[in-house]
Amino acid sequence: MGHGHSHSGAGQHVSKLWIAFGIGAVFMVVEFTVGFATKSLALISDAAHMLTDVLGIGMALAAIMVARRTKAGRNRTFGLYRAEVLAALANAVLLFGVAGYVVYEAIGRFANPPEVPGLPVLIAASLGLVANIISFAILRKGAEESINVKGAYLEVLADLIGSVGVLVSGAVTLIFGWRYADPIIGVAIGLFVLPRTWKLAKNALHILFQHAPERIDVREVQSALAGLKGVVEVHDVHVWTLTSGMEVATAHLTIRKPAVHAEVLEAAQDLLHDKYGIEHATLQVEAGDTAERCRELSW
């Protein structure tokens, strides 16, 4: 039985994602054009990160649209809410690929760094920085509520830092003519994004493997349910995240007579909702003989 549903996800952030998508697409083209024209690896790497921003935000939008339009059906009892988690994982894979390529390419350039004109790089990086600051501000709040939006937010954050690095590279090249500034900044940008990407991938896999949310101790939940009036045992407890803001729980509660099923069920639902923030709980209240049958299950 469900206690009530107020599924919160990334749907309310669609307009902000569209704005960030448009900004990223425009300045990605600018940075790629200037980067290849000047042979600046730092600027190309920053443009590549911006490409992942655009692709990532695009996938986030697509996932939201799919989750919005596709309701639970006969065979899709949970709808397609997991689409946004898959999008977040895909974003992480993209970031891993780009970061690895940049580091590889930068290392190869240390032997013979090309001459890179500093002024065009400086101008393009400045424009990219402004674009990233705007997108960063737009997505910051949504990142606290949705892993999908968080994926796009982390990409913008990484790209914002990358734009700062490119600015430094362009300034050093322009003032001192030091050719190693560009590949060094390229490596730094690649290494910066890797740990953040790993965290995003870890969180997405955590959900896909249906692990319990980190904030919830399943043993504590089981003990709390077992402490309810009339409950003698609690077993077969599962807690997992369907998608951002949608946590689900199931449990079997064995009661003693003369406990009333409806009263125990209501108390358990209230406990899960009020103490643990779990709004969707499917609970089975059973007598002792039914519980014995449950214990015989192998999984």
PAVEXMI-470467 format. One line per field, with one value per residue (C-alpha): residue number from 1; residue in three letters; chain; x, y, z. Coordinates in steps of 0.25 Angstrom, whole numbers. Example, Ala and Ser with C-alpha at 12.3 -4.5 7.8 and 13.67 -1.06 7.14 Angstrom:
! residues 2
nr <- c(1, 2)
rest <- c(ALA, SER)
kette <- c(A, A)
c1 <- c(49, 55)
c2 <- c(-18, -4)
c3 <- c(31, 29)
//
This chain:
! residues 299
nr <- c(1, 2, 3, 4, 5, 6, 7, 8, 9, 10, 11, 12, 13, 14, 15, 16, 17, 18, 19, 20, 21, 22, 23, 24, 25, 26, 27, 28, 29, 30, 31, 32, 33, 34, 35, 36, 37, 38, 39, 40, 41, 42, 43, 44, 45, 46, 47, 48, 49, 50, 51, 52, 53, 54, 55, 56, 57, 58, 59, 60, 61, 62, 63, 64, 65, 66, 67, 68, 69, 70, 71, 72, 73, 74, 75, 76, 77, 78, 79, 80, 81, 82, 83, 84, 85, 86, 87, 88, 89, 90, 91, 92, 93, 94, 95, 96, 97, 98, 99, 100, 101, 102, 103, 104, 105, 106, 107, 108, 109, 110, 111, 112, 113, 114, 115, 116, 117, 118, 119, 120, 121, 122, 123, 124, 125, 126, 127, 128, 129, 130, 131, 132, 133, 134, 135, 136, 137, 138, 139, 140, 141, 142, 143, 144, 145, 146, 147, 148, 149, 150, 151, 152, 153, 154, 155, 156, 157, 158, 159, 160, 161, 162, 163, 164, 165, 166, 167, 168, 169, 170, 171, 172, 173, 174, 175, 176, 177, 178, 179, 180, 181, 182, 183, 184, 185, 186, 187, 188, 189, 190, 191, 192, 193, 194, 195, 196, 197, 198, 199, 200, 201, 202, 203, 204, 205, 206, 207, 208, 209, 210, 211, 212, 213, 214, 215, 216, 217, 218, 219, 220, 221, 222, 223, 224, 225, 226, 227, 228, 229, 230, 231, 232, 233, 234, 235, 236, 237, 238, 239, 240, 241, 242, 243, 244, 245, 246, 247, 248, 249, 250, 251, 252, 253, 254, 255, 256, 257, 258, 259, 260, 261, 262, 263, 264, 265, 266, 267, 268, 269, 270, 271, 272, 273, 274, 275, 276, 277, 278, 279, 280, 281, 282, 283, 284, 285, 286, 287, 288, 289, 290, 291, 292, 293, 294, 295, 296, 297, 298, 299)
rest <- c(MET, GLY, HIS, GLY, HIS, SER, HIS, SER, GLY, ALA, GLY, GLN, HIS, VAL, SER, LYS, LEU, TRP, ILE, ALA, PHE, GLY, ILE, GLY, ALA, VAL, PHE, MET, VAL, VAL, GLU, PHE, THR, VAL, GLY, PHE, ALA, THR, LYS, SER, LEU, ALA, LEU, ILE, SER, ASP, ALA, ALA, HIS, MET, LEU, THR, ASP, VAL, LEU, GLY, ILE, GLY, MET, ALA, LEU, ALA, ALA, ILE, MET, VAL, ALA, ARG, ARG, THR, LYS, ALA, GLY, ARG, ASN, ARG, THR, PHE, GLY, LEU, TYR, ARG, ALA, GLU, VAL, LEU, ALA, ALA, LEU, ALA, ASN, ALA, VAL, LEU, LEU, PHE, GLY, VAL, ALA, GLY, TYR, VAL, VAL, TYR, GLU, ALA, ILE, GLY, ARG, PHE, ALA, ASN, PRO, PRO, GLU, VAL, PRO, GLY, LEU, PRO, VAL, LEU, ILE, ALA, ALA, SER, LEU, GLY, LEU, VAL, ALA, ASN, ILE, ILE, SER, PHE, ALA, ILE, LEU, ARG, LYS, GLY, ALA, GLU, GLU, SER, ILE, ASN, VAL, LYS, GLY, ALA, TYR, LEU, GLU, VAL, LEU, ALA, ASP, LEU, ILE, GLY, SER, VAL, GLY, VAL, LEU, VAL, SER, GLY, ALA, VAL, THR, LEU, ILE, PHE, GLY, TRP, ARG, TYR, ALA, ASP, PRO, ILE, ILE, GLY, VAL, ALA, ILE, GLY, LEU, PHE, VAL, LEU, PRO, ARG, THR, TRP, LYS, LEU, ALA, LYS, ASN, ALA, LEU, HIS, ILE, LEU, PHE, GLN, HIS, ALA, PRO, GLU, ARG, ILE, ASP, VAL, ARG, GLU, VAL, GLN, SER, ALA, LEU, ALA, GLY, LEU, LYS, GLY, VAL, VAL, GLU, VAL, HIS, ASP, VAL, HIS, VAL, TRP, THR, LEU, THR, SER, GLY, MET, GLU, VAL, ALA, THR, ALA, HIS, LEU, THR, ILE, ARG, LYS, PRO, ALA, VAL, HIS, ALA, GLU, VAL, LEU, GLU, ALA, ALA, GLN, ASP, LEU, LEU, HIS, ASP, LYS, TYR, GLY, ILE, GLU, HIS, ALA, THR, LEU, GLN, VAL, GLU, ALA, GLY, ASP, THR, ALA, GLU, ARG, CYS, ARG, GLU, LEU, SER, TRP)
kette <- c(A, A, A, A, A, A, A, A, A, A, A, A, A, A, A, A, A, A, A, A, A, A, A, A, A, A, A, A, A, A, A, A, A, A, A, A, A, A, A, A, A, A, A, A, A, A, A, A, A, A, A, A, A, A, A, A, A, A, A, A, A, A, A, A, A, A, A, A, A, A, A, A, A, A, A, A, A, A, A, A, A, A, A, A, A, A, A, A, A, A, A, A, A, A, A, A, A, A, A, A, A, A, A, A, A, A, A, A, A, A, A, A, A, A, A, A, A, A, A, A, A, A, A, A, A, A, A, A, A, A, A, A, A, A, A, A, A, A, A, A, A, A, A, A, A, A, A, A, A, A, A, A, A, A, A, A, A, A, A, A, A, A, A, A, A, A, A, A, A, A, A, A, A, A, A, A, A, A, A, A, A, A, A, A, A, A, A, A, A, A, A, A, A, A, A, A, A, A, A, A, A, A, A, A, A, A, A, A, A, A, A, A, A, A, A, A, A, A, A, A, A, A, A, A, A, A, A, A, A, A, A, A, A, A, A, A, A, A, A, A, A, A, A, A, A, A, A, A, A, A, A, A, A, A, A, A, A, A, A, A, A, A, A, A, A, A, A, A, A, A, A, A, A, A, A, A, A, A, A, A, A, A, A, A, A, A, A, A, A, A, A, A, A, A, A, A, A, A, A)
c1 <- c(0, 6, 6, 4, 12, 19, 29, 39, 49, 56, 43, 41, 55, 53, 53, 66, 72, 68, 74, 87, 87, 85, 97, 106, 103, 107, 119, 124, 124, 132, 142, 144, 146, 156, 163, 166, 170, 180, 184, 181, 179, 175, 163, 160, 159, 150, 141, 141, 136, 126, 122, 119, 111, 102, 101, 99, 88, 82, 81, 76, 65, 61, 61, 51, 42, 42, 39, 28, 21, 22, 14, 13, 6, 3, 17, 24, 19, 29, 29, 42, 47, 60, 63, 69, 79, 83, 85, 94, 102, 104, 109, 119, 124, 125, 133, 143, 145, 148, 157, 165, 167, 171, 182, 187, 188, 194, 205, 209, 210, 221, 232, 229, 218, 213, 212, 199, 194, 190, 180, 170, 170, 169, 156, 150, 152, 146, 134, 133, 135, 123, 115, 118, 116, 102, 99, 105, 96, 84, 86, 92, 78, 73, 86, 82, 69, 72, 83, 80, 82, 94, 101, 99, 103, 116, 119, 117, 125, 137, 136, 135, 148, 154, 151, 158, 170, 170, 169, 182, 188, 185, 190, 203, 205, 202, 211, 223, 222, 223, 218, 217, 206, 195, 198, 200, 186, 180, 185, 181, 166, 166, 171, 161, 149, 152, 149, 136, 132, 135, 125, 114, 116, 116, 103, 96, 101, 97, 83, 83, 88, 76, 85, 78, 80, 93, 85, 76, 81, 73, 75, 71, 58, 55, 57, 48, 37, 39, 37, 23, 12, 7, 19, 27, 36, 40, 47, 48, 52, 56, 59, 64, 63, 55, 60, 64, 54, 46, 50, 43, 42, 36, 35, 27, 22, 18, 8, 2, -12, -21, -13, -22, -16, -20, -15, -1, -1, -4, 6, 17, 14, 14, 28, 34, 28, 31, 44, 51, 44, 39, 26, 24, 24, 18, 16, 10, 4, 4, 1, 11, 8, 9, 23, 28, 25, 33, 45, 46, 48, 63, 64)
c2 <- c(0, 14, 25, 36, 41, 54, 49, 60, 59, 68, 71, 85, 89, 87, 102, 104, 92, 97, 111, 104, 95, 107, 115, 103, 99, 114, 115, 101, 104, 117, 110, 98, 108, 116, 104, 97, 110, 113, 99, 101, 88, 95, 102, 89, 81, 92, 92, 76, 78, 88, 77, 68, 79, 80, 65, 63, 73, 68, 54, 60, 67, 54, 46, 56, 56, 41, 40, 51, 45, 30, 26, 13, 3, -12, -16, -4, -3, 8, 15, 20, 28, 21, 28, 40, 31, 24, 38, 42, 29, 32, 46, 40, 31, 43, 51, 39, 38, 53, 54, 42, 47, 61, 55, 46, 57, 67, 57, 55, 70, 71, 66, 77, 87, 95, 111, 115, 130, 135, 146, 138, 127, 138, 144, 131, 125, 138, 136, 122, 125, 135, 124, 114, 124, 126, 111, 108, 118, 113, 98, 99, 98, 87, 79, 77, 71, 62, 53, 55, 70, 68, 61, 73, 82, 75, 76, 91, 92, 84, 93, 106, 102, 98, 112, 118, 109, 113, 127, 125, 117, 128, 139, 132, 129, 144, 150, 140, 132, 119, 108, 97, 105, 100, 85, 86, 93, 82, 71, 79, 80, 65, 61, 71, 65, 50, 49, 57, 48, 35, 40, 43, 29, 23, 29, 25, 11, 11, 14, 4, -7, -4, -1, 6, 21, 25, 33, 21, 10, -2, -9, 3, 3, -11, -9, 3, -5, -17, -7, -3, -8, -22, -25, -37, -38, -31, -38, -37, -22, -15, 0, 6, 18, 18, 31, 45, 48, 35, 25, 12, 1, -12, -20, -32, -30, -41, -38, -44, -45, -37, -26, -20, -21, -7, 0, -7, -4, 11, 12, 6, 15, 27, 23, 21, 34, 43, 38, 33, 41, 29, 32, 19, 7, -6, -14, -28, -30, -45, -55, -65, -77, -67, -62, -77, -78, -65, -70, -82, -73, -74, -59)
c3 <- c(0, -3, 7, -4, -15, -19, -28, -30, -41, -52, -59, -53, -57, -72, -76, -69, -76, -89, -86, -82, -95, -104, -97, -97, -112, -117, -109, -112, -127, -124, -115, -125, -137, -130, -124, -137, -143, -133, -130, -115, -108, -96, -103, -111, -98, -92, -105, -103, -89, -94, -104, -93, -86, -99, -100, -86, -84, -97, -91, -78, -86, -94, -81, -74, -87, -87, -72, -73, -85, -82, -71, -64, -73, -73, -74, -69, -55, -51, -64, -70, -58, -59, -72, -65, -57, -70, -76, -64, -65, -80, -77, -68, -78, -88, -78, -75, -90, -92, -80, -85, -99, -94, -85, -95, -106, -96, -92, -107, -109, -98, -107, -117, -113, -124, -124, -120, -121, -108, -111, -119, -108, -97, -104, -107, -93, -87, -95, -91, -76, -77, -83, -73, -61, -66, -68, -55, -48, -55, -52, -38, -30, -39, -36, -22, -26, -38, -41, -56, -54, -45, -57, -66, -54, -51, -66, -66, -53, -59, -72, -64, -57, -70, -76, -65, -68, -83, -78, -70, -82, -92, -83, -80, -95, -98, -88, -87, -100, -92, -101, -90, -83, -93, -91, -76, -75, -84, -75, -62, -68, -71, -57, -51, -56, -54, -39, -41, -52, -44, -33, -43, -49, -35, -31, -44, -42, -28, -32, -44, -35, -26, -13, -2, -1, 6, 16, 20, 29, 26, 39, 46, 38, 41, 56, 56, 49, 58, 70, 66, 75, 71, 62, 66, 54, 42, 30, 15, 16, 3, 1, -12, -21, -34, -38, -32, -21, -22, -11, -10, 1, 3, 16, 22, 37, 45, 56, 68, 71, 74, 67, 56, 41, 37, 50, 48, 33, 36, 47, 38, 27, 36, 42, 28, 23, 35, 40, 27, 16, 8, 2, -6, 3, 0, 13, 15, 29, 32, 43, 48, 38, 26, 31, 32, 17, 14, 21, 12, 0, -5, -9)
//
